[in-house]
Amino acid sequence: MQFNAASGQSNSGSDAWDICYRISGACSGSAPLAECCSSHCPLRSRLHGIRLVWRTYQQLLTKHPWKVQILTAGSTCGISDIISQQLIERRGLTDHSIKRTIKMTTVGLIYVGPILCKWYKYLDQLVVGKTKVAVFKKVLLDQFVLAPCFLAGFIVVTGFLGGLSLEKIYLKLEKNYTNALMSNYTVGSCSDCCPGVEYLPLLDGK
C-alpha cells in the first residue's frame, strides 16, 4: 500500500482510514492518514514506547547478563505469585499475602535466577545447535536432569526462608516432592517463562 502525499490519501482508499481508526480507537477522523499514523496515533506511541523499553533491556542484558537475568528471574517469580494469588486463588487485595510474594521474589533472586542462568549456559555448551534434535535433547536434560534436583533445592530454600527446622524441611520434601515433580511434568517446561510458578503452592505448605 502506497501513500499519496499530494492528496493526503492512501491508494487503498477509506480502508486504511478505517483500520487506523479501529486499531487506535482514538485517531481523529479529520486528520490526514499520514499524520494520524505518525504523530497523532496513540497506538503508534505505545508501540514505540514498548520497543524502546525492550531495546534498553536488551542493551542492559548484553552489558550485564548475570545481574539482569537474576533481577528478571526475581521479578518474574514475584509477578507469578501475584498472578497466582489474584487470578487463580482469587484472594483479593485484602487477603493478598505480601509476605509470600516477597518470599517468592527472594527465591527468584537467590536461587532460581542463578541456577537457571548457569544451567542454560552450560546446556548451550553441552548441546550445540538449534535443530529439532538439539532442542529435544535440551528439553530431556532440562526435565529429567535439572527438574528433580531443582525442585528439591526449591523446597529446601523455601523451607529455610519460612523458618522451618531441618526436620520439618525433610518432612515437607517427603510430603510434597513427588506431587510437585509430577505437576512440573504436567505443566511442561513452564520455568522458561515463569520460573517456579508450578511450585507456588509449596510456599504455603506446612
N, C-alpha and C positions, 0 to 999 in steps of 0.2 A: 504494500500500500504506500503511495507517494502523496506528499502534501503539496498543494498548490499555493505558494506563498502570495501570489498576486491576488487570488480570490479569497484567501483565508479559509479554504475548504479542502477537505480530503477528497481524493479521487473516488473513494468508495462511498461518497455521499453522506447521508444522515446516519448511517450505521455507526461510523466512528464516533459521532456525537453521542449516540445512544449508549455505546459501550463505555465511553469515558464517564458519562453521567451515572450510569448504573453502578459501575465499579466504585467510584469515589463516593457517590451519594451526596456530594456537596458541591460539585462543579457548577459554575454559573452558566446557564444556558445562553447568556448573551455574549460570553467571552469567546473569542476565536479559538478553534480547536488547538492550535499550536500553543497558544498562551495557556489554555486550560490544562494541557498535558505537560507543561513545563514549570510554570511558576504558581498557578492557582489550584493545582490538583492536590488535595490532601494526601491521597494515596501515594502519589509520587514522592512527596516529602517524607512520608512514613517509611517507604521502601529505601529511600536514600539514607535515612537515619539507621535503619537496620543494617544496611550494607556497611555503613561507617563503623558501627559497633563491632560487626563481625570482622572487618578488616583490622581494626585495632586489636581485637582479641587474637587474631592470627599473628600479628606482629609481636605481641607480648609472648605468645606461645613459642615463637621462634627464638626470641631473646632469652626467655626464662622458662624453658619447657617444664622443668621439675616443679618449680613454685606454682606455675599457672595450672598444671594438671592436678596438683594436690588441692589447690583452692577450688578448682572446678568440681572435684570429687566431693569435697566438703559441702559446698553449696548445693550440689545435686542431691546429696543424701538428705540435707536439711529440707529442701523443697519436696523431695519424695515423701518425707514424713508428714509434712503439712498437707500434701495431697491425700495421703492415706487417712489422716485424721478427719479431714474436712469432707472429702468426696466419697471415701469408702466406708469409714466408720461413722461418718456424719455426726461428729461430736459437737459441732458448732463452736463459735468463738469463745463462749463462756466455759466450755468444758475442754478446750484445747490444752493439751499438756505441753507447755513451753519447755519443761524440763526434759521431756522425751525428745523434742525437736533439737534442743541444744546437745543432748547426748548423741543423737544420730549424726549431727553435724561434726561433732568431735570425732566420732568413729570414722567418718569420711576423711577427716584431716590427718589423723594419726595412724590409720590402719588401711582403709580402702584405697585412698589415693596412692600412698607409697607402694603398696603391694601390687596394685594393678599397673602402675607406671613401670615398675621393674619387670613385671611378668610379661607384658605385651612387648616391651623392648627385647626381652630375651626370646620371646616367641617368634618375633620377626627375624631374629638372627638364626634361630633353630630351623624354622621352616621358611625358606626363601621362595618368593614368587607370589603371584596373585591369581594363579589358575584355580579352577574349581577344586582340584585335588588338594592344592595347598591350603585353601580355605577350609576344606573338610577336615584336614589334619589338625589345623589350628582349633577348630571347634571341638574336636575329640579331645585334644590335650587340655583345652580350657575347661571342658565339662567334667572330664574324668581324672584329671591330674590336679588342676588348681581348685576346682569347686569343693571337693571333700575337705581339703586342707584349709581353704579359705573360710569355709563355714565353721569349722571347729575353732579357728582363731577368732572369728567374729563373735561366737558365743562367749568365748573366754574374755575378750576385750569388753564386750557389753556388760558381762557379769562383774568384771573388775570395776568398771565405771559406775555400776549400780551399787557398789559397796558390798557385794556378796563375798562370802568366805570361799576358800578353795573347795571345801566340801560341797557347798551349795552350787558352785560353778560346775563341779563334776556331775552333780545330780541333774542340773539343767542340761548339760550335754547329753546325759543318758536319756532324759525325757524328751528333748526336742530335736536332737541331731538328725535322726532318721527321717522324721516327718518333714523337717526343713529341707533336707537334701532332696527328697522326692518332690517337694514343692518347687525347688530350683529347676529340676529336670522337667517339670510340668510347665512352668512359666517359660522356660527356654533360656536363651542367652540374654536375659534381661539386664544383666550387670553392665552391658555395653552402654546402655542409655541411662539407666537409673541404678547405679551400683548399690547393692544391698537391699533393694526395695522388697525382694521376696522374703527377706529376713526380718522385716519390720515388726511382725508380731512377737518376735523373740525379745524385743525391748521391754515388753510388758510381762514377759514370762517370769514366773516365780522359781 
